[in-house]
Amino acid sequence: METINVADAKSRLSELLSCVTAGERFLIQRRERTVAVLIGADELDRLERNARAARRLAAMPGQDEALLEAIGQDAVHLAMAVFGLWRDDPETTDLAERLVANRASQPARPTPEL
């Protein structure tokens, strides 16, 4: 994810929008602090769908109350609700490691030429 400052984002908006539609993401900073993220509409839809699904998982019976409280306070990512539901399943003991390995094994996205 490329980091750009606000002035660059303003001057390159059309170019950045083309890149975003190709799947790129940009962090926009002001005085070295991230103030916004530029992502494509499809990516936003995907993130919102995932958040809704995670909220439904978090509300399912059998969740650890401390975990739900931590999620509610944004101390723990909402996706941890899934681990709460599967915590006693022996087939998921190494789930996080398998997810990381799978993500690392995916091919890199090609960089579009501008």
Buried (B, 14 or more C-beta within 10 A) or exposed (E): EEEBBEEBBEEBEEEBEEBBEEEBEBBBBEEEEEEEEBBBEEBEEEEEEEEEBBEEBBEEEEBBEEBBEBBEEEEBEBBBBBBBBEEEEEEBEEEEEEEEEEEEEEEEEEEEEE
